[in-house]
Amino acid sequence: MKKTVEIAVIVAGIDEEYQNSILDGIIRCARLSHANISCFCAFGGVISSNKFDIGEYNIYSLINYEKFDGVILLTNTISDPAEKEKILQSVKNSGLPVTVLDCDDYPEFYNVSIDNFKAMKELVDHVITVHDAKLINYISGPLTNPEAADRYRAFLEALSEHGLSTDTDRIYFGEFRPSDGIKAVARFISSGKPRPQAIICANDAMALAAVEELGNFGYRVPDDIIVTGFDNTYNARHHLPALTTVSRPLDEAGYKACSILIDLIGGKEHPRTTTLEASPVFAESCGCTAVNRADITEYLSSIYKLLNSCRTDISVINRMTTELAENDDSESNLRTIARFINEIKCERFCLCLCTNWDKVLMDEQRGNPDAVIQIQGYTSKMKAPIVLEGGVNSPTELFDTADMQPAPLKNGGNVSYFLPLHFREQCLGYYIFTNSLFPTKSLLCHTLLLNISNSVENIRKLLHLSSVINELDRLYVIDPLCDIYNRNGFIRSADALFRKCKANGEKLLVSFIDMDGLKLINDNFGHKEGDFALQRLAAVITDCCREGMICARFGGDEFIIIGSSDSEDDISAVESTFYSRLDGINAVIKKPYTISASIGTIVTEISEGKNLFNLITQADEIMYEKKKRKKTSRYLRHD
């Protein structure tokens, strides 16, 4: 049987039109070849938070290249240079065949590019020659991005050929985001320079935002200022005014990248570079009339579908967020998530969690390395409490992280999106959507993931809070040196035992123990040895307690044992056991001092008017009489 080809796609920002169009072409080709696509996606750079980006980019560390036959890189969508370089090194080390989109920096990869330079130069030429623009500003993408660099170079060359120049105040370097268009316009308008006749933008997202911001300043496009974009996105085509831009065969580029990769995997040869042509689209935003404005009926239909889809997704997210806020344990949280994910069209959905996602703070503080939350990478094993398929949840208790999927896919032609589950930089796990349009076509996929991630973090915090409360309670009742009850713990537990014995007519045994010679040990051998002696004495006292008895460090060098009793014979039984085990511990530790203690014990019925502290006082008095008969000198060894 022919092996299914497995392809990894590495990309960021899959909800944007460029990535959408490229992925559409990749998926179309892969399904024709019955290949499986595993798309590793992040939303890095979307939120102005370095910690958030660390959590997002962690998804790329999940990729086990040994499971794949080839890789398609859209590293031009990843804005972080360090993260991009890390991915490139991992891909190179894998030895797999690689196709890359719009990047000729790596001759070992097979580059499918679109000629950005020629089309941008034609567009700028058009603005200068047809519309007679002389004062031209530019909004650029990051020059570390090859496409941004090509477009910027074309802009400068076009100006130079027409004897024009521009200064730094007329250039704004952004990150290809709409917010860059807004910031650039604000800077241009406040610069004190003469108003630009045209603003050339390196992509449509920045251009459309710039048009809107110019409107806020009272400028009309194109009457006052020409604005152009690049990419010919859906929004650019349907904006008013329609945007002058550059049309690129993105779907074809994605298809070509996948087709070449499948050929390479099959042993066929290909040239290292495949270049596709782009072409300017002259429309209303530069003053030209749109020749091929989209049919209004088709446009209205698509807008209705988009709005209807958004309403549906918003309803799911709002209802899910409300219910998640009410959950206070992991099981109910997971049930809520699974129920609402069933409303999203998806053949399979997996929620995979690091095995240490719910480890509590106390485990971490006690030095358990498995309790430390992940920052880089994932735990070697993962758990998948949600594996939804056909509306049925079949959780996987544990699976190897190297497998990535909690259970193998049964056939080829599948598309799986791997998306990070994290809180700030803390890695909690990841999601897998298989054969679903939701990750790329919904405007609210990232919002849904953020809500789920926050709910998982809320549960983790509740677990931590519960752990801290339990630890505080333990510290309140447990003596930290001897690890037995302190006076608070004794009172809490002994009072209940006292009332039980009184109610049942049972006798009560109370032993009061006072260590002999602790001061001499401290003075002669140091307080560390004194602490050691107290700990060993506490261990002896604990060993003397049968089931149902309570022991405690009552204070300083005083200890107490309490329990129900059948007869006064228990006095000699407890005390003889105590002395015997005390001799035994001294024989084992072989210290230059003897651990010694005096014990006084009573067994009594609990009559009316007696309280627990009356009985403790009686046992204390018996102990004190015994202590007076001892000589302090015996506590030091002279051998």
C-alpha positions as CSV (number, residue, x, y, z in Angstrom):
1,M,0.0,0.0,0.0
2,K,1.3,3.5,-1.0
3,K,2.5,5.5,2.0
4,T,0.5,8.7,2.7
5,V,2.7,11.8,2.2
6,E,3.0,13.9,5.3
7,I,3.7,17.6,4.9
8,A,4.4,20.2,7.6
9,V,3.4,23.8,6.9
10,I,4.9,26.5,9.1
11,V,3.0,29.8,9.2
12,A,1.7,32.6,11.4
13,G,-1.5,34.6,11.2
14,I,-3.7,32.2,9.4
15,D,-6.7,34.4,9.7
16,E,-5.2,37.0,7.3
17,E,-6.0,37.0,3.6
18,Y,-2.5,36.4,2.3
19,Q,-2.1,33.3,4.4
20,N,-5.6,32.2,3.7
21,S,-5.1,32.3,-0.1
22,I,-1.7,30.5,0.0
23,L,-3.1,27.8,2.3
24,D,-6.2,27.4,0.0
25,G,-3.8,26.5,-2.9
26,I,-1.7,24.2,-0.7
27,I,-4.7,22.3,0.6
28,R,-6.2,22.0,-2.9
29,C,-3.0,20.4,-4.2
30,A,-2.6,18.2,-1.1
31,R,-6.1,16.7,-1.4
32,L,-5.7,16.0,-5.0
33,S,-2.6,14.0,-4.1
34,H,-4.2,12.5,-1.0
35,A,-1.4,14.0,1.2
36,N,-1.8,15.0,4.8
37,I,-1.2,18.6,5.8
38,S,-0.1,19.5,9.4
39,C,-0.2,23.3,9.7
40,F,1.6,24.7,12.7
41,C,0.3,28.2,13.3
42,A,0.9,31.0,15.7
43,F,-0.7,34.5,16.2
44,G,2.6,36.1,17.2
45,G,2.9,39.8,16.9
46,V,-0.9,40.3,17.1
47,I,-0.8,41.6,20.7
48,S,1.9,44.0,21.9
49,S,3.3,41.5,24.5
50,N,6.6,39.8,24.3
51,K,5.4,37.2,26.8
52,F,2.4,36.4,24.7
53,D,4.5,36.0,21.6
54,I,6.8,33.5,23.5
55,G,3.7,31.4,24.3
56,E,2.5,31.6,20.7
57,Y,5.8,30.7,19.0
58,N,6.2,27.7,21.3
59,I,3.9,25.7,18.9
60,Y,6.8,25.5,16.4
61,S,8.9,23.5,19.0
62,L,6.2,20.8,18.8
63,I,7.1,19.8,15.2
64,N,8.7,16.4,15.0
65,Y,10.4,16.5,11.6
66,E,11.0,12.8,11.6
67,K,7.2,12.3,11.1
68,F,7.2,14.4,7.9
69,D,8.3,13.9,4.3
70,G,8.6,17.6,3.5
71,V,8.0,21.1,4.7
72,I,6.4,24.2,3.3
73,L,7.6,27.5,4.9
74,L,5.7,30.7,5.1
75,T,8.4,32.3,7.3
76,N,7.6,35.6,5.6
77,T,4.5,35.7,7.9
78,I,6.6,35.4,11.1
79,S,7.7,38.8,12.2
80,D,10.2,37.8,15.0
81,P,13.7,37.4,13.4
82,A,15.0,35.1,16.2
83,E,12.0,32.8,16.0
84,K,12.3,32.7,12.2
85,E,16.0,31.8,12.4
86,K,15.3,29.1,15.0
87,I,12.7,27.5,12.6
88,L,15.1,27.7,9.6
89,Q,17.9,26.0,11.5
90,S,15.5,23.2,12.6
91,V,14.2,22.7,9.1
92,K,17.8,22.7,7.6
93,N,18.9,20.1,10.2
94,S,15.9,17.9,9.3
95,G,17.3,17.2,5.8
96,L,13.8,17.2,4.4
97,P,12.9,18.8,1.0
98,V,11.6,22.3,1.6
99,T,9.6,24.7,-0.4
100,V,9.4,28.3,0.8
101,L,7.2,31.2,-0.3
102,D,8.7,34.5,-1.4
103,C,12.1,34.0,0.0
104,D,15.3,33.5,-2.1
105,D,17.7,33.9,0.9
106,Y,18.2,30.1,1.2
107,P,19.5,28.4,-1.9
108,E,19.1,25.0,-0.4
109,F,15.3,25.5,-0.4
110,Y,12.9,25.5,-3.4
111,N,11.6,29.1,-3.6
112,V,8.1,29.8,-5.1
113,S,8.0,33.6,-5.4
114,I,5.9,36.3,-6.9
115,D,7.7,39.2,-8.6
116,N,6.9,41.9,-6.1
117,F,9.6,44.3,-7.5
118,K,8.3,44.6,-11.0
119,A,4.6,45.1,-10.1
120,M,5.4,47.7,-7.4
121,K,7.7,49.6,-9.7
122,E,4.9,49.7,-12.3
123,L,2.4,50.9,-9.7
124,V,4.7,53.8,-8.6
125,D,5.5,54.7,-12.2
126,H,1.7,54.9,-12.8
127,V,1.2,57.3,-9.8
128,I,4.0,59.5,-11.0
129,T,3.4,59.6,-14.8
130,V,-0.4,59.3,-15.0
131,H,-1.4,61.2,-11.8
132,D,1.6,63.6,-11.8
133,A,2.5,62.9,-8.1
134,K,5.8,64.4,-6.9
135,L,5.5,64.4,-3.1
136,I,5.2,60.7,-2.3
137,N,5.3,59.1,1.1
138,Y,5.8,55.3,1.7
139,I,4.5,52.9,4.4
140,S,6.8,49.9,4.4
141,G,6.7,46.4,6.0
142,P,9.7,45.2,8.0
143,L,12.8,45.1,5.8
144,T,13.8,41.8,7.4
145,N,10.9,40.4,5.3
146,P,12.1,39.7,1.7
147,E,8.8,40.9,0.2
148,A,8.9,44.2,2.1
149,A,12.5,44.7,1.1
150,D,11.7,44.1,-2.6
151,R,8.7,46.5,-2.6
152,Y,10.7,49.2,-0.8
153,R,13.5,48.8,-3.3
154,A,11.1,49.1,-6.2
155,F,9.6,52.2,-4.7
156,L,13.0,53.9,-4.4
157,E,14.1,52.9,-7.8
158,A,10.9,54.2,-9.5
159,L,11.4,57.6,-7.7
160,S,15.0,57.7,-8.8
161,E,14.3,57.0,-12.4
162,H,11.9,60.0,-12.4
163,G,14.4,62.2,-10.7
164,L,12.5,62.2,-7.5
165,S,13.7,61.6,-4.0
166,T,12.2,61.3,-0.5
167,D,13.4,62.0,3.0
168,T,13.1,59.8,6.1
169,D,10.2,61.8,7.4
170,R,8.2,60.5,4.5
171,I,8.9,56.9,5.2
172,Y,7.3,54.8,7.9
173,F,8.5,51.3,8.7
174,G,5.8,49.0,10.1
175,E,4.9,45.4,10.5
176,F,2.3,45.0,7.7
177,R,-0.5,45.6,10.3
178,P,-3.5,48.0,9.9
179,S,-2.3,49.9,13.0
180,D,0.8,50.8,11.1
181,G,-1.3,52.6,8.5
182,I,-3.0,54.6,11.3
183,K,0.3,55.5,13.0
184,A,2.0,56.4,9.7
185,V,-0.7,58.8,8.7
186,A,-0.6,60.5,12.1
187,R,3.1,60.9,11.8
188,F,3.0,62.3,8.2
189,I,0.3,64.8,9.1
190,S,2.1,66.1,12.2
191,S,5.5,66.2,10.6
192,G,5.2,69.8,9.4
193,K,6.1,68.7,5.9
194,P,4.0,69.7,2.9
195,R,1.0,67.3,2.5
196,P,1.9,64.3,0.4
197,Q,0.2,63.9,-3.0
198,A,0.4,60.1,-2.7
199,I,1.0,57.5,0.0
200,I,2.3,54.2,-1.4
201,C,1.7,51.3,1.0
202,A,3.5,47.9,1.1
203,N,0.2,46.0,1.6
204,D,-3.6,46.5,1.5
205,A,-4.1,46.2,5.3
206,M,-2.0,49.3,6.0
207,A,-3.4,51.1,2.9
208,L,-7.0,50.7,3.9
209,A,-6.3,51.8,7.5
210,A,-4.4,54.8,6.1
211,V,-7.5,55.7,3.9
212,E,-9.7,55.7,7.0
213,E,-7.3,57.7,9.1
214,L,-6.9,60.3,6.4
215,G,-10.7,60.6,6.5
216,N,-10.5,61.3,10.2
217,F,-8.1,64.2,9.5
218,G,-10.5,65.5,6.9
219,Y,-8.7,64.4,3.7
220,R,-10.4,62.7,0.8
221,V,-9.0,59.8,-1.2
222,P,-8.1,60.3,-4.1
223,D,-9.1,63.9,-4.4
224,D,-6.7,65.2,-1.7
225,I,-4.2,62.3,-1.4
226,I,-3.7,59.2,-3.5
227,V,-3.3,55.9,-1.6
228,T,-2.2,52.6,-3.0
229,G,-1.8,49.1,-1.5
230,F,-0.5,45.7,-2.5
231,D,-2.1,42.2,-2.5
232,N,-5.5,43.0,-4.1
233,T,-7.3,41.5,-1.0
234,Y,-11.1,41.1,-0.8
235,N,-11.4,44.2,1.4
236,A,-9.3,46.2,-1.1
237,R,-11.5,45.2,-4.0
238,H,-14.7,46.0,-2.2
239,H,-13.7,49.2,-0.3
240,L,-15.1,52.5,-1.3
241,P,-13.0,53.9,-3.0
242,A,-11.7,50.6,-4.4
243,L,-8.0,50.4,-3.8
244,T,-5.3,50.7,-6.4
245,T,-3.1,47.7,-5.6
246,V,-1.2,44.7,-7.0
247,S,-2.9,41.4,-7.7
248,R,-0.8,38.4,-6.9
249,P,-1.6,34.7,-7.8
250,L,-1.5,33.6,-4.1
251,D,-3.7,30.5,-4.6
252,E,-1.5,29.5,-7.5
253,A,1.7,30.1,-5.4
254,G,0.4,27.8,-2.6
255,Y,-0.6,25.1,-5.1
256,K,2.8,25.3,-6.8
257,A,4.7,25.1,-3.6
258,C,2.8,22.0,-2.6
259,S,3.0,20.4,-6.0
260,I,6.8,20.9,-6.3
261,L,7.3,19.5,-2.8
262,I,5.2,16.4,-3.6
263,D,7.3,15.9,-6.8
264,L,10.5,16.3,-4.8
265,I,9.4,13.7,-2.2
266,G,8.6,11.4,-5.2
267,G,12.1,11.9,-6.6
268,K,11.4,14.3,-9.4
269,E,13.7,17.3,-10.1
270,H,12.7,20.9,-10.1
271,P,14.5,24.2,-10.6
272,R,15.3,25.9,-7.3
273,T,13.3,29.0,-8.1
274,T,9.8,29.4,-9.6
275,T,8.7,32.9,-10.2
276,L,5.0,33.9,-10.8
277,E,3.9,37.3,-12.2
278,A,2.0,39.9,-10.3
279,S,0.1,42.8,-12.0
280,P,-1.0,46.3,-10.9
281,V,-4.7,46.9,-10.5
282,F,-5.5,50.6,-11.1
283,A,-8.7,51.6,-9.3
284,E,-10.5,54.5,-7.6
285,S,-8.0,55.3,-4.8
286,C,-5.5,56.7,-7.3
287,G,-8.2,58.4,-9.4
288,C,-8.7,55.7,-12.0
289,T,-12.1,54.1,-12.6
290,A,-12.4,50.5,-11.6
291,V,-12.9,48.5,-14.8
292,N,-13.9,45.2,-13.2
293,R,-15.8,46.2,-10.0
294,A,-17.2,43.1,-8.5
295,D,-20.9,42.3,-9.1
296,I,-22.9,43.9,-6.4
297,T,-25.1,40.9,-6.0
298,E,-22.2,38.6,-5.4
299,Y,-20.7,41.1,-3.0
300,L,-23.9,41.5,-1.0
301,S,-24.2,37.7,-0.8
302,S,-20.7,37.2,0.5
303,I,-21.1,40.0,3.0
304,Y,-24.3,38.4,4.3
305,K,-22.5,35.0,4.7
306,L,-19.6,36.7,6.5
307,L,-21.9,38.5,8.9
308,N,-24.0,35.5,9.5
309,S,-21.0,33.4,10.2
310,C,-19.7,36.0,12.6
311,R,-23.0,36.2,14.5
312,T,-23.0,32.4,14.9
313,D,-19.4,32.4,16.1
314,I,-20.0,35.3,18.5
315,S,-23.0,33.4,19.9
316,V,-20.9,30.3,20.5
317,I,-18.0,32.3,22.1
318,N,-20.3,34.4,24.3
319,R,-22.3,31.4,25.7
320,M,-19.1,29.4,26.1
321,T,-17.3,32.2,27.9
322,T,-20.2,32.7,30.3
323,E,-20.3,29.0,31.2
324,L,-16.6,28.7,31.5
325,A,-16.6,31.6,34.0
326,E,-18.8,29.5,36.3
327,N,-16.6,26.4,36.3
328,D,-14.3,25.8,39.3
329,D,-12.8,22.5,38.4
330,S,-11.1,20.9,35.5
331,E,-13.7,18.3,34.6
332,S,-16.6,20.7,34.3
333,N,-14.3,23.1,32.3
334,L,-13.4,20.4,29.8
335,R,-17.1,19.3,29.5
336,T,-18.1,22.9,28.7
337,I,-15.4,23.3,26.1
338,A,-16.3,20.0,24.4
339,R,-20.0,20.9,24.3
340,F,-19.4,24.2,22.5
341,I,-16.7,22.9,20.1
342,N,-19.4,20.5,18.9
343,E,-21.2,23.5,17.5
344,I,-18.2,24.3,15.2
345,K,-17.9,22.3,12.0
346,C,-14.8,20.1,12.6
347,E,-14.2,16.5,11.8
348,R,-11.9,16.2,14.7
349,F,-10.9,18.5,17.6
350,C,-8.2,17.7,20.1
351,L,-7.3,19.6,23.2
352,C,-3.8,18.4,24.4
353,L,-2.4,19.4,27.7
354,C,1.1,19.2,29.1
355,T,1.3,16.6,31.9
356,N,2.4,19.3,34.4
357,W,-0.3,21.9,33.4
358,D,-2.1,21.5,36.7
359,K,0.8,20.9,39.0
360,V,0.4,23.1,42.0
361,L,2.7,25.7,43.5
362,M,3.7,23.6,46.5
363,D,5.0,20.8,44.2
364,E,7.2,23.3,42.4
365,Q,8.5,24.8,45.7
366,R,9.3,21.4,47.0
367,G,11.7,20.8,44.2
368,N,9.7,18.6,41.9
369,P,11.1,19.3,38.4
370,D,7.9,17.9,36.8
371,A,5.9,20.6,38.5
372,V,7.6,23.5,36.8
373,I,5.4,24.9,34.0
374,Q,6.7,24.8,30.5
375,I,8.2,27.9,28.9
376,Q,10.2,26.3,26.1
377,G,8.9,23.2,24.5
378,Y,6.4,20.6,25.7
379,T,6.5,17.8,28.3
380,S,7.7,14.5,26.8
381,K,4.2,13.1,27.3
382,M,0.9,14.8,26.7
383,K,-2.7,14.1,27.8
384,A,-5.7,14.7,25.6
385,P,-8.8,15.1,27.7
386,I,-10.7,16.1,24.6
387,V,-10.6,14.1,21.3
388,L,-13.9,15.0,19.7
389,E,-14.9,13.1,16.6
390,G,-18.4,12.8,15.3
391,G,-19.7,14.4,18.4
392,V,-18.1,11.7,20.6
393,N,-15.3,12.5,23.1
394,S,-12.7,9.7,23.3
395,P,-10.0,11.1,25.6
396,T,-6.4,9.8,25.5
397,E,-4.8,9.5,28.9
398,L,-1.2,9.8,27.8
399,F,0.6,9.9,24.4
400,D,4.1,10.6,23.3
401,T,4.5,14.3,22.4
402,A,6.7,13.2,19.5
403,D,3.6,11.7,17.9
404,M,1.9,15.2,18.0
405,Q,-1.5,13.7,17.3
406,P,-3.1,11.8,20.3
407,A,-4.4,9.2,17.8
408,P,-3.3,8.6,14.2
409,L,-5.4,9.8,11.4
410,K,-7.0,6.9,9.5
411,N,-6.4,8.0,5.9
412,G,-4.8,10.7,3.7
413,G,-6.1,14.1,2.4
414,N,-6.5,15.5,5.9
415,V,-5.6,19.1,7.0
416,S,-4.8,19.6,10.7
417,Y,-4.1,23.0,12.3
418,F,-1.9,22.9,15.4
419,L,-2.5,26.0,17.5
420,P,-0.8,27.0,20.9
421,L,-2.6,26.8,24.2
422,H,-0.8,29.1,26.6
423,F,-1.2,31.9,29.2
424,R,1.3,34.6,28.5
425,E,4.7,32.7,28.1
426,Q,3.5,29.7,30.0
427,C,2.9,26.7,27.7
428,L,-0.2,24.7,28.8
429,G,-0.7,22.6,25.6
430,Y,-2.1,22.9,22.1
431,Y,-5.2,22.5,20.0
432,I,-5.7,20.5,16.8
433,F,-8.5,21.3,14.4
434,T,-8.7,18.6,11.7
435,N,-10.7,19.2,8.4
436,S,-12.3,22.4,9.6
437,L,-12.6,25.8,7.9
438,F,-12.9,27.5,11.3
439,P,-9.2,28.2,11.9
440,T,-8.8,30.1,8.6
441,K,-12.2,31.3,7.6
442,S,-13.6,32.5,10.9
443,L,-12.7,36.0,12.1
444,L,-13.1,34.8,15.7
445,C,-10.9,31.7,15.9
446,H,-8.2,33.5,17.8
447,T,-10.8,34.9,20.2
448,L,-12.2,31.4,20.9
449,L,-8.7,30.0,21.6
450,L,-7.9,32.9,23.9
451,N,-11.1,32.3,25.9
452,I,-10.4,28.6,26.2
453,S,-6.8,29.2,27.2
454,N,-7.8,31.8,29.8
455,S,-10.4,29.3,31.2
456,V,-7.7,26.6,31.5
457,E,-5.4,29.1,33.3
458,N,-8.2,30.1,35.6
459,I,-8.7,26.5,36.7
460,R,-4.9,26.2,37.1
461,K,-5.0,29.2,39.4
462,L,-7.9,27.8,41.4
463,L,-5.8,24.6,41.9
464,H,-2.9,26.7,43.0
465,L,-5.1,28.7,45.4
466,S,-6.5,25.6,46.9
467,S,-3.0,24.2,47.2
468,V,-1.8,27.4,49.0
469,I,-4.8,27.3,51.3
470,N,-4.1,23.7,52.2
471,E,-0.4,24.5,52.7
472,L,-1.3,27.5,55.0
473,D,-3.6,25.2,56.9
474,R,-0.9,22.6,57.2
475,L,1.6,25.2,58.4
476,Y,-1.0,26.4,61.0
477,V,-1.4,23.0,62.5
478,I,2.0,21.2,61.8
479,D,5.2,21.9,63.6
480,P,7.8,22.7,60.8
481,L,10.8,21.2,62.7
482,C,9.2,17.9,63.9
483,D,6.6,17.4,61.2
484,I,3.9,16.5,63.7
485,Y,1.0,18.6,65.1
486,N,1.8,21.8,66.8
487,R,-0.4,23.2,69.7
488,N,-2.9,24.5,67.2
489,G,-3.2,21.2,65.4
490,F,-3.3,19.3,68.7
491,I,-6.2,21.5,70.0
492,R,-8.2,21.1,66.8
493,S,-7.8,17.3,66.7
494,A,-7.7,16.4,70.4
495,D,-10.9,18.4,71.2
496,A,-12.8,16.2,68.7
497,L,-11.3,13.0,70.2
498,F,-12.1,14.2,73.7
499,R,-15.7,14.8,72.9
500,K,-16.0,11.5,71.2
501,C,-14.6,9.6,74.1
502,K,-16.9,11.5,76.5
503,A,-19.9,10.8,74.4
504,N,-19.1,7.0,74.1
505,G,-18.1,6.6,77.7
506,E,-14.5,5.6,76.7
507,K,-11.5,6.2,78.8
508,L,-8.8,8.7,77.7
509,L,-5.0,8.2,77.7
510,V,-2.9,11.3,78.0
511,S,0.9,11.3,78.0
512,F,2.9,14.4,78.7
513,I,6.6,14.2,77.6
514,D,9.4,16.7,78.3
515,M,12.8,16.4,76.8
516,D,15.7,16.1,79.3
517,G,18.8,18.2,78.8
518,L,18.0,20.1,75.6
519,K,19.8,23.2,76.9
520,L,23.0,21.1,77.5
521,I,22.9,19.8,73.9
522,N,22.4,23.3,72.5
523,D,25.2,24.8,74.7
524,N,27.7,22.0,74.0
525,F,27.0,21.0,70.5
526,G,25.0,23.8,68.9
527,H,21.4,24.4,68.1
528,K,21.6,22.4,64.9
529,E,22.2,19.3,67.1
530,G,19.5,20.4,69.4
531,D,17.1,20.5,66.5
532,F,18.3,17.1,65.4
533,A,17.6,15.7,68.9
534,L,14.1,17.2,68.9
535,Q,13.4,15.6,65.5
536,R,14.5,12.2,66.6
537,L,12.5,12.4,69.8
538,A,9.4,13.4,67.8
539,A,10.0,10.4,65.5
540,V,10.1,8.1,68.6
541,I,6.8,9.6,70.0
542,T,5.2,9.2,66.6
543,D,6.2,5.5,66.5
544,C,4.7,5.0,69.9
545,C,1.2,6.1,68.7
546,R,-1.1,3.3,67.7
547,E,-3.9,3.9,65.3
548,G,-6.3,6.6,66.5
549,M,-3.8,8.3,68.8
550,I,-2.7,11.9,68.4
551,C,0.7,13.2,69.1
552,A,2.0,16.8,69.0
553,R,4.8,19.1,69.9
554,F,3.1,21.1,72.6
555,G,5.8,23.8,72.8
556,G,9.6,24.1,73.0
557,D,10.8,20.6,74.2
558,E,7.3,19.4,75.4
559,F,5.3,16.8,73.6
560,I,1.9,15.1,74.2
561,I,0.1,11.9,73.2
562,I,-3.6,11.4,73.5
563,G,-5.9,8.5,72.6
564,S,-8.8,6.4,73.7
565,S,-7.9,3.6,76.2
566,D,-9.3,0.3,77.4
567,S,-7.5,0.2,80.8
568,E,-4.7,1.5,82.9
569,D,-2.5,-1.2,81.5
570,D,-2.0,1.1,78.6
571,I,0.1,3.4,80.7
572,S,2.9,0.8,81.1
573,A,2.5,-0.3,77.5
574,V,3.0,3.3,76.1
575,E,5.8,4.2,78.5
576,S,7.8,1.0,78.1
577,T,7.4,1.3,74.3
578,F,8.6,4.9,74.5
579,Y,11.7,4.1,76.5
580,S,12.6,1.1,74.4
581,R,12.4,3.0,71.2
582,L,14.3,5.9,72.8
583,D,17.2,3.5,73.6
584,G,17.0,2.2,70.1
585,I,17.3,5.6,68.5
586,N,20.3,6.4,70.7
587,A,22.0,3.2,69.7
588,V,21.5,4.0,66.0
589,I,22.6,7.7,65.9
590,K,25.6,7.2,68.2
591,K,25.9,10.9,69.2
592,P,28.1,12.2,72.0
593,Y,25.0,12.9,74.0
594,T,21.9,10.9,75.0
595,I,18.5,11.8,73.8
596,S,16.4,11.5,76.9
597,A,12.9,12.5,78.1
598,S,10.6,12.2,81.0
599,I,7.0,10.9,80.5
600,G,3.9,11.1,82.6
601,T,0.8,9.2,81.6
602,I,-2.8,8.9,82.9
603,V,-5.8,6.9,81.9
604,T,-9.0,8.2,83.1
605,E,-12.8,8.3,82.6
606,I,-14.1,11.7,81.5
607,S,-16.5,12.8,84.2
608,E,-18.6,15.9,84.1
609,G,-16.6,19.0,84.9
610,K,-13.4,17.6,83.5
611,N,-11.9,19.2,80.5
612,L,-8.9,18.3,78.3
613,F,-6.5,20.7,79.9
614,N,-7.3,19.4,83.4
615,L,-6.1,16.0,82.2
616,I,-3.1,17.4,80.5
617,T,-2.1,19.2,83.7
618,Q,-2.4,15.9,85.6
619,A,-0.1,14.1,83.1
620,D,2.3,17.0,83.3
621,E,2.5,16.8,87.1
622,I,3.3,13.1,87.0
623,M,6.0,13.7,84.3
624,Y,7.5,16.5,86.4
625,E,7.8,14.3,89.5
626,K,9.8,11.8,87.4
627,K,12.0,14.5,86.0
628,K,12.9,15.8,89.4
629,R,14.3,12.4,90.3
630,K,16.7,12.4,87.3
631,K,20.2,13.9,87.3
632,T,21.1,16.2,84.4
633,S,24.6,14.8,84.1
634,R,23.4,11.5,82.6
635,Y,22.5,13.3,79.4
636,L,26.2,13.7,78.4
637,R,28.3,10.8,77.3
638,H,31.8,10.5,78.8
639,D,33.0,7.4,76.9
